[in-house]
Amino acid sequence: MQAVHQTDTSKVIRKNFTMPRRTARELDFLAESQHKKQSQVIQELIHEASEALRNELRLAQLKKLKGAFTGLIGDEQSIQRMKSDRAE
């Protein structure tokens, strides 16, 4: 049996997409000024926003790790305890 893999090039039709008139006018403006289709503008904005959010989440995870790998001995640890743990 052969596995079926979906790629990023597969298309999905969204017919239930609605927006306020002001937003539609802004989309028209962006599409015309960038010489792109409205769907291209929307796709690019979605990709940019999701990538920015992913980067923020990654940065938050890195900030949580800050100081975790400094090599410093924590308050609850001592060299003597480390040596005794190693001997066991």
C-alpha positions in Angstrom: 0.0 0.0 0.0 1.4 3.4 -1.0 1.2 6.4 1.3 -0.4 9.5 0.0 1.4 12.8 0.9 -0.2 16.2 0.7 2.0 19.1 -0.3 1.8 22.8 0.2 0.7 23.2 -3.5 -2.6 21.5 -2.9 -5.5 24.0 -3.1 -8.5 24.5 -0.8 -11.5 26.6 -1.8 -12.9 28.8 0.9 -16.3 30.2 -0.2 -17.5 31.3 3.3 -14.9 34.0 3.6 -16.5 37.3 4.5 -15.1 40.7 5.7 -16.3 44.2 6.4 -16.6 46.5 3.5 -13.7 48.7 4.8 -11.5 45.7 5.0 -12.5 44.7 1.4 -11.6 48.2 0.2 -8.2 47.9 1.9 -7.6 44.5 0.3 -8.5 46.0 -3.1 -6.0 48.8 -2.5 -3.2 46.4 -1.4 -3.8 44.1 -4.4 -3.8 47.0 -6.9 -0.8 48.7 -5.4 1.2 45.5 -5.3 0.0 44.3 -8.7 -1.2 41.0 -7.2 -4.4 39.1 -6.9 -6.4 39.5 -3.7 -5.9 35.9 -2.8 -2.1 36.3 -3.1 -2.1 39.3 -0.8 -4.2 37.4 1.8 -1.9 34.4 1.5 1.2 36.5 2.0 -0.3 38.3 5.0 -1.3 35.0 6.6 2.2 33.5 6.1 3.9 36.6 7.5 1.6 36.8 10.5 2.0 33.1 11.3 5.8 33.2 10.9 6.0 36.2 13.2 3.9 34.4 15.8 6.1 31.3 15.5 9.2 33.4 16.0 7.7 35.0 19.1 6.8 31.6 20.5 10.3 30.3 19.8 11.9 33.4 21.4 9.7 32.9 24.5 10.9 29.3 24.8 14.5 30.4 24.5 14.0 33.0 27.2 12.7 30.2 29.5 15.9 28.3 28.9 18.1 31.4 29.5 20.6 30.5 32.3 19.7 26.8 32.3 23.0 25.8 30.7 25.4 28.2 32.3 27.3 25.4 34.1 26.7 27.0 37.5 25.9 24.8 40.4 22.4 25.4 41.7 21.6 26.3 45.3 20.4 22.7 46.1 23.6 21.2 44.7 27.1 21.0 46.1 30.4 19.6 44.8 30.4 17.0 47.6 26.8 15.9 46.7 27.7 15.6 43.1 30.7 13.5 43.9 28.7 11.2 46.2 26.0 10.8 43.5 28.6 9.9 41.0 30.1 7.3 43.3 26.8 5.4 43.6 
